[in-house]
Amino acid sequence: MSAFRLCAQRLPGLRSFPKQPASAITQKLAVSPSPPSRAQLLNAARLSPRPQLRAFSASARVSHGHVDPPKPGEELYVTFVDKEGEEHKIAVNAGDNLLDVAQAHDLEMEGACGGSCACSTCHVIVTDQKYYDQMPEPDDDENDMLDLAFGLTETSRLGCQVKMTKELDGMVVKLPSMTRNLQASDFK
């Protein structure tokens, strides 16, 4: 344990001074087997150079759910059929997943796990078998979550796992009438 920490524990008043890096203070003090006196510590703290003020920083903007509009000529289209049967044709970029697209356009797709393939609340039903066949096979994690989905069909997928490609341009997906969210709400 550094001499500064040892003395800070014994001298509670020391904590009211601006914190200095322990190395700056111990350099000012002669390291000896006995702890320095309060006067030595206060003098060392006053003589230590002030720490650099940190510049304000912020985290990068969260990109989940953020979908940029496609550039002209690069649009792919996907149509969502909502629970009421209303169609929403949306222009998307290649690589966008259906969960992010639906959330960016305020469609009712929950995505409780944030797109990490740990729930079934982004369940969609691909209406045309030819588009379903163009998609990569669902992996084991997706299949496990699909087993929990309400209204499972042969062409069901999780929206977070379906990335748009040129082969999927024009695809129509139906949102199921309900979802199952198995998250425990009474967790303490």
C-alpha positions in Angstrom: 0.0 0.0 0.0 1.4 3.4 -0.9 2.3 5.9 1.8 -0.4 8.3 0.6 -3.2 5.7 0.9 -1.9 4.6 4.3 -1.8 8.2 5.6 -5.2 9.0 4.0 -6.8 6.2 6.0 -5.2 7.6 9.2 -5.9 11.3 8.5 -9.5 11.7 7.4 -9.1 15.5 6.9 -6.7 14.8 4.0 -9.5 13.6 1.8 -10.9 17.2 1.6 -7.9 18.3 -0.5 -7.8 17.9 -4.3 -6.7 14.4 -5.1 -3.3 14.1 -6.5 -1.8 11.0 -8.2 -0.2 9.0 -5.4 3.1 8.9 -7.4 3.3 12.8 -7.5 3.0 13.0 -3.7 5.3 10.1 -2.8 8.0 11.6 -5.1 7.8 14.7 -2.9 8.2 12.7 0.3 11.3 10.9 1.4 10.1 7.3 1.4 10.8 6.0 4.9 9.6 3.0 6.9 7.5 5.3 9.1 4.5 7.1 7.5 5.0 10.8 6.8 3.5 13.4 9.1 0.4 15.3 8.3 2.4 18.5 7.7 4.7 16.6 5.2 1.7 15.3 3.3 0.0 18.7 3.2 3.2 20.4 2.0 3.7 17.7 -0.6 0.1 18.1 -1.8 0.5 21.9 -2.1 3.8 21.6 -4.0 2.6 19.0 -6.5 1.7 20.3 -9.9 -2.1 20.5 -10.4 -3.5 17.6 -12.5 -4.4 18.5 -16.0 -8.1 19.3 -16.3 -9.8 16.8 -18.5 -11.6 18.0 -21.6 -15.3 17.2 -21.8 -16.0 14.0 -23.7 -19.1 12.2 -24.7 -19.8 8.7 -25.9 -20.3 8.1 -29.5 -23.9 8.2 -30.6 -25.6 4.8 -30.1 -26.0 3.3 -33.6 -28.5 0.6 -32.7 -31.8 1.3 -34.5 -30.1 4.0 -36.6 -30.7 3.5 -40.2 -29.3 5.9 -42.9 -31.4 6.5 -45.9 -30.1 4.8 -49.0 -28.3 6.8 -51.7 -30.3 7.4 -54.9 -30.0 4.3 -57.1 -28.8 2.0 -54.3 -32.2 1.5 -52.7 -33.5 -1.9 -51.8 -37.2 -2.2 -50.8 -38.9 -4.2 -48.1 -42.6 -4.1 -47.3 -43.8 -4.7 -43.7 -47.4 -5.8 -43.2 -48.4 -4.7 -39.7 -50.9 -6.4 -37.3 -53.8 -4.4 -38.8 -52.9 -5.6 -42.4 -51.5 -2.2 -43.4 -48.5 -2.2 -45.7 -45.4 -0.1 -45.2 -42.9 -0.1 -48.2 -39.5 1.1 -47.0 -36.3 1.9 -48.9 -33.3 0.4 -47.1 -29.5 -0.1 -47.7 -27.9 -3.4 -48.3 -26.8 -4.8 -44.9 -29.6 -3.2 -42.8 -31.4 -5.7 -40.6 -35.2 -5.8 -40.4 -35.3 -5.0 -36.7 -33.4 -1.7 -37.1 -35.4 -0.8 -40.2 -38.8 -1.4 -38.4 -37.7 0.5 -35.3 -36.4 3.4 -37.3 -39.8 3.7 -39.1 -41.8 3.3 -35.8 -43.3 -0.1 -36.7 -44.4 -2.3 -33.9 -41.4 -4.6 -33.6 -40.1 -4.8 -30.0 -36.6 -6.3 -30.2 -36.5 -6.7 -26.4 -32.9 -8.1 -26.5 -31.6 -5.3 -28.6 -30.9 -7.5 -31.6 -28.6 -10.0 -29.9 -30.7 -13.0 -30.9 -31.8 -13.7 -27.3 -35.5 -13.3 -27.6 -38.3 -13.8 -30.2 -39.9 -10.3 -30.1 -38.6 -9.4 -33.6 -40.3 -12.4 -35.2 -41.3 -11.8 -38.8 -43.0 -14.1 -41.3 -41.6 -14.0 -44.9 -44.7 -14.2 -47.1 -43.0 -15.5 -50.3 -41.0 -18.8 -50.2 -38.6 -17.6 -52.9 -37.3 -14.8 -50.7 -37.0 -17.2 -47.7 -34.9 -19.5 -49.9 -32.5 -16.7 -50.7 -31.7 -16.1 -47.1 -28.9 -18.0 -45.3 -30.1 -20.8 -43.1 -30.9 -19.7 -39.5 -28.2 -20.8 -37.1 -28.9 -22.8 -33.9 -29.3 -19.7 -31.7 -31.9 -18.3 -34.0 -33.8 -21.6 -34.3 -33.8 -21.9 -30.4 -35.4 -18.4 -30.2 -37.8 -19.1 -33.0 -39.2 -22.0 -31.0 -40.4 -19.5 -28.5 -42.1 -17.2 -31.1 -45.8 -16.7 -31.2 -47.4 -17.9 -34.5 -44.4 -19.7 -35.8 -44.5 -20.7 -39.5 -42.3 -22.5 -42.0 -41.0 -19.1 -43.2 -40.5 -17.4 -39.8 -37.3 -15.6 -39.1 -36.0 -13.2 -36.5 -35.8 -9.7 -37.9 -32.5 -9.0 -36.2 -30.9 -11.8 -38.1 -32.2 -10.9 -41.6 -29.8 -8.6 -43.4 -31.0 -7.0 -46.6 -29.3 -8.0 -49.8 -30.0 -7.4 -53.5 -31.6 -10.9 -53.6 -34.1 -9.8 -51.0 -35.1 -6.6 -52.8 -38.9 -6.4 -52.9 -39.4 -8.9 -50.0 -42.7 -8.7 -48.0 -42.7 -9.7 -44.3 -45.7 -9.9 -42.0 -45.5 -9.0 -38.4 -47.3 -11.6 -36.2 -50.4 -10.5 -34.3 -48.6 -11.0 -30.9 -45.2 -11.6 -29.5 -43.9 -13.5 -26.5 -41.5 -11.6 -24.2 -40.3 -14.1 -21.6 -38.3 -11.5 -19.6 -39.0 -11.6 -15.9 -40.5 -8.3 -14.8 -40.4 -9.1 -11.1 -36.6 -9.6 -10.9 -35.1 -8.2 -7.7 
